[in-house]
Amino acid sequence: MLEIARVLPGSAAARLGLASGDALISVNGEEINDCIDYAFTIADEHPSLVVKKKGGSLVETAVPKEPDDDLGLEFAPLRVRRCRNRCVFCFVDQMPKGCRRSLYVKDDDFRASFLFGNYITLGALTEDDWDRIFSRRLSPLYVSVHATDPSLRSFILGNRKAPDIMAGLKRLAAGGIRMHTQIVTCPGINDGPHLARTVEDLAGLFPAVASIAVVPVGLTAHRKGLFPLKAFTSRGAKALLESVEGLGAKYKKKFGARLVFASDEFYIKAGEPTPPASFYEDFPQIENGVGMVAEFLGDARRTKLPARIASRTVTIVTGVSFGAILKGVLQRLNRVKGVSIRLVTVKNRFFGPSVTVAGLLTGQDILKALRGRNPGALVVVPAHAVKEDEDVFLDNMTLAHLERALGAPVRTAGTLRELVAALRGEEDRGK
């Protein structure tokens, strides 16, 4: 049974008299437990619904519709299953107080993996879950591997009962499920030969394993009482890049696909130029920070700049690791008549100085960095630093709050194209 949170006005569900608070019991005789069941069962042209009304009565009705039409029902957010592991590098364990409540939830839910690309360890799956994955064809799934050696992986996960990951991946592959995998690497623990073994084991399951992302451990300043971990040095990052790129070149010849990619952070840490966009093929792991720089630079090259923008000074905010890259791109924008760009690279005080990515900047750190400065006519912050549907930073500060504190409009941008659109939008509103 799935409670209806909202019925869209004018929708098929509204015409049937369904309302918020009603509960969807079944579709075509199949029990509805969550939004995945709902999405799969309403694909028929004439689905038959059994609904429990708020008053307790049951109503059965058939809905005439096209296969791709939606009924106009919205449901409460998925209640995800909590993670059973105690990973030595878990970012949630090293988060300070004051973040959005949802950020403290450790999930390990195959449904969230399918729906949102969340990474799972396969350790929370029941046999009913396995059956559901295969019967619903929930593909692709996103799997955290970290190491294929069982004892090493159990140590990393902090879970003696962690199942054999290769057995789980092979089971998914045999069932026709594609997987995108990640390896969070910790210097001296699962890098070097351990990393090479893990990547080679995963490559043995190609094409079911469609991509492998190698990302560095993220360390905040809030690790008191946690397992001692080290950050990658420039030399360590270079060594890892050499290994990963060598394996990728081998797979490119063997499979026609590079398969394994190091995250952008490794290139920045090593002081190496990031590869071109073609290197990342179809960007299978861009949400994991793999190829973001290449995509940004590619968009910047393709973006046609206006000849002129109404005279104004604009402040652009970014994180430490992206500062030099963005500075080069903004030199071109600064040549546009009328606009004066000031780049402010913000140090992360909330999570600590070792956290340098723009997506983890908080509103309070941006405010501290700009306090006492004239922000100009517009402030542009990284789009990845703000929750897309709520305009709120990780520390619960909203864009509106930041605007009031700075006394200037604040917009978000993730590409040069979006930045130009923000500038031109401000120009239009000023007329």
N, C-alpha and C positions, 0 to 999 in steps of 0.2 A: 504494500500500500504506500502510495506517494502523495503527500499533501500538496495541494495546489497553492502556490504563494500569490500568483497574479494571473489574471485572464486579460489578454490584450483586447482593447476595445475594437469592435468590428470584426473580430476573428471568428473562425468557425466555432470555437469553444464558447465564445460569448453568445453566438446565435443559438447554441444548444442550451443556454441558461446556466452554464457552469460558472462557478464563482470562487473567489479566494476562500480557503477554508474547507472546500470540498476535497475529497481524496480519490485519486485514481487507483482502483483496485486491480483491474486487469484490462488488457487489450488483446482481442482475438483469443481469449481464454488463457493468456499467459499472464502470470502474476507480475506486477510492476513494483520493483523495489527501489529503483533509482532512475536517474535521467538517462542512463545507458539503455536500460530495458525499454524506456519510453521511446527513445530515438529509433531503436531497431524495430519495435513493433508497430509504430504508426506509419511505416513506409508503405503499407498496403494502400490500395485505392479506396477501399471501403472498410476501414478498421471498425471493429465493434468494441465499444467501451463499456465497462462497468464502473460506475462512479458512486461513492458513498457521499451523500449530501451532508451538510453540516448538522442537519436535524437527525441524521441516522438512517434515513431511507436510502435504498439502493436503486439506482437508475441504470438501465441498459439501453444504449443507443448506438446506431450505426452512423458513421460520418462519411458522406460522399466527398471525396477529395482526389486531387491528383497525387501521384506517388511522392513527389518532392515537396508538396505543400505541408506547412506546419499548422497545427491546430490553434496556436496562439496561447499555449500554456507555459507558464514559468513556475519553477519550483525553487524551494529553499536551497542554498548552497550545499554541496555534497559534504556530508560528515565523514571526513577521511579517517582511516585507521592510523593509529599512532605507531611509530617506529619502536621496535623492541631492542634496537642496538644501542651501544654506547661508543660510537666511533671516536677514535683518539683525536680526530681532527674536526669533530662536529662543530659547525659554525654557530648553531643555536646555543650550544653550551657556553660559548664565549661572547654572547651578546650582552650588552649592558641593559639596565632597566630603561624604560621610557620609549621602547619601540612599539609599533603597532602590535596588538595582541596576537594577530594571526601569525606573526613572524616567529613566535615562540613554539609553534606547533611543529613537532617532528612527525612527518607523515611517511608511510610506507605502503601506499594504497595503489593497487594496480589500476583502479578506475581513474584516479588522478593522473597516473602515468599515461594512460590512453587519451584522456580528455585534454590535459594541460601540458604534457611533456615532463611531468615530475619524475625524478629518478627514484627507482625502487631497488631493493636488494634481493627480492624474491623470497625473503625469509618469513614473510607474514602470510604467504599463500596457503590456503586450505585446499583440499581436493575439490571441493565445490568451486573454489575460485579458478583452479586450473580448468575444470570443465566449462566454466563460464567464459574464460578467455578463448577457448577453442570454439565453443558453440557460437559465440558472438563475433568471432574473428577480430579480436581486439588487437589490431596491428596498425602501426608499430607500437612497441613498448620501449621505455627508456630505463636502462638497467645500470645501476652502480656496481662495478666489478671490483676495482681497486687492486685486486690480486687474484690470480687463479689458483695459487698454492693454497690449499685448504687451511693449513695451520696459520699461515701469514694473514690470510683474509679474516679468520676468526679473531686474531689479535687486533687487526685494524678496526674491525666492527665492534670489538669489545663484547663478543658474543660467542661463547663456547659451542652453542648449539646452531651456529650459522650453517645452513645447508651447503653442500658442494655446489658452487656457482656454475661450474661447467656442466654438471648434470642437469641443472635447471635450464641453462641456455640451450643445451642439446634437445631437451624436451620441447622447448618453445620452437626451436628450429624444425623439429620433426612435425610439429603441428602447424607449420606454415606461417608462423609469426615472425615478422621482421623486428630487429632490435637495433637501437642506437645505444651505445655503451659509453661509460665514462670511467676514467681512472684518475682519482685524486691522488697526486703523488706527494709523498713526504720524504724529504732528503734523508738518506741513510736507512729508510725502512722499506719502501716499495719502488724505489727507482733503480737505476743500473740494471744488473742482470734480471732482477725480479720484474722490472718493467718490460724488458725484452721478452721474457717468457710469457707474461700476461698478454701482451699484444700478439705474439705468435699463436698462442692458444685461441684467442678470439678470432684471429684471421683464419684459423682452421674451420670456422663456422660461416665464412663468407659463402653466399650472399645473404644468409639469414641475419648475420651480424653485418649491418649496412654501414656503420661508422663507429670509430673509436676516438673519443676525445681524451687527451691527456692534459689535465689542468693542475696548477700548483695548489698546495694547501693554503688556505686563507687563515691568517693568524691575526687576531685582534690584540688589544692591550689588556683584555679581560680574561686571562687564562690562569688565574690563581687557583691552585689545587688540581689543575688538569695535567694530562700527560705532557712532558716536555718535548716540544717539537721545534725544529729549525725552519727558517725560511730559506728559499733558494738563493744562492749567491749568483753573481753574474757568471762565474765559471761553471757552476752547477747547471745553470740554465742553458749555457752553450753546449755542454756535454749532453744534456737531455735532447736538445734540438737536433744535434748530430745523429743521435740514435733514432729518434722518431722519424726524421726526414729520410734517413737511410732505409728504414723499414717501409715507409710510404713509397719510396721510389721502387723498392722491390715488388710491392703489391701492385703498383701501377703497371709494371711490365707483366706480372703474372695474371692479374684480374682485370686490368683496364681501369682500375679505380685505386686511388691512393689509400683509402680506407682509414688510415690513422692520421690524426692531426694534433699538433700542439696548440694550446690556447695562445691568444695574442700576448698575454702577460709574459710568457717565456721569451718572446722576441724582444719585448720592451726591456725586461730585466737583463737580457743578454746584450742589449745594445745593437741588436741585429735588425735590419729592415724586414718588415713583414712581407710575405709573398704576395704576388698579384692575385686578383680575384679569381682568375682561371685556376689557380692552385687548389682552391677550395671546392672545385667542381660545383655541386648544387647547394653548397653551404648547409650541410646536414646538421651541423652543431653550432650554428651561429648564436642561438640563445644561450649557449654555454660559453660564450666569449671566444669562439673559434671563427675567425674571419671577419669579425666586426670592423676592424681597422681597414681591411681590404675593401669591404663593402662601402664604408664611409668615404674612403678616398676615391673609389670608383664613382660613387654618386657625385662627389665634389667635381670630378673631371667632367661629368656629363651635365652638370647644372649650368644653365645659361644665366649669367648675372645681368640685372638691369643696367642700363646706361647711367641711371641716376636714381637716388632715393632722397626724399626730403631730408634736409639737414637735421641731424640728430646724433647724439653720442649714445652708443649702445655698449652695455657691459655683458660679456659672455663669460660664463662660469664653467669650469671643468675640473676634473681631478688631476692629481699629480702625474699619473702614468700617461694620460692622454694629452697633457699640456703642450709638449713639443710638437706632436702631430697636428693638433688643432691650430697651433700658431702658424705653421706653414700654410695651411689652407686659408686662414683668415687674412694673410698678406694679400691674397688675390681680392678678397672682398673689400679690404680697406682701400683699394684703388677705385672703387665705385664712387662717383661724385656724390657728395652730400653726407655720406655716412662716415662716422668715426668709431672704430671698434676698439674696445679695451678688453683684453683677455685677463681674467683673474683665475689663477690656479689655486684651488682651495685644498689645504691640508686637512686630513680627516682627524679631528680631535675626538669625535664621538666613539669611533671604533679603535683609533690609534693610528700612528703614522705609518705602520706597515701596510695598512689598507689604503690603496692608492687609486682604485678604479672609480670612475665617475658615477657609476650606478649605485654606489654605496655612500654617496654624499648625503648629508642630512640638512634639513632646513636651518637648524641652529648653527651648523658650521659655515654654511653659506652666509648667514646673517652676520656672524662674527667677522668673516673675511671682508665683508663689504661695509661694515660699520665704520663710520667716520669718513667714508668716501662718497663722492657724488656718483650715484649709480647711473646718471644720465636719464634719457627718455625711456629706456627699456632695459630690462634685465632678462637674459635668456639662460635657462638652466638645462642640464642634461635631461632628456626625456626619460631615460632609464632610471633616473633617481626618484621618479614620481610614480605612484600607483596609477595605472592608466585610467581606471574608471572612477577615481575619487580625487585626483589632484592632491595627494597627500604624500609627504616624504616618509622615510623609514621611521623617523622620530615623532611621527604624528603631527608635525607642523604642516599646515596646508599652504597652497600657493597664495591664497587670499591673505593669510596671516603674514607671510613673507612680504607680500605687496604692501600691506599696511605699515609694516616695520621699516621697509626701505623707502616708502613714499614714491614708488615707481611701479609701473606695470611689470609683471613677471610672466614670461611665456616659456614653453618647453620646446626643444628641438633636438632631434637625434641625427639629422643629416643637414648638409649645407642647403639642400632644397627646402627643408622645413625652416631653416634659419632665415632664408630669403623670404619665404612666405610670411614668417612672423614680422619681419621688417616692413614688408609691404602692407600687411594687415594693420599694423600700427599707423601707417601712413594714411590708409583709407579711413580709419576711425578718427584720425585727427582732422579730417576735412569737414 
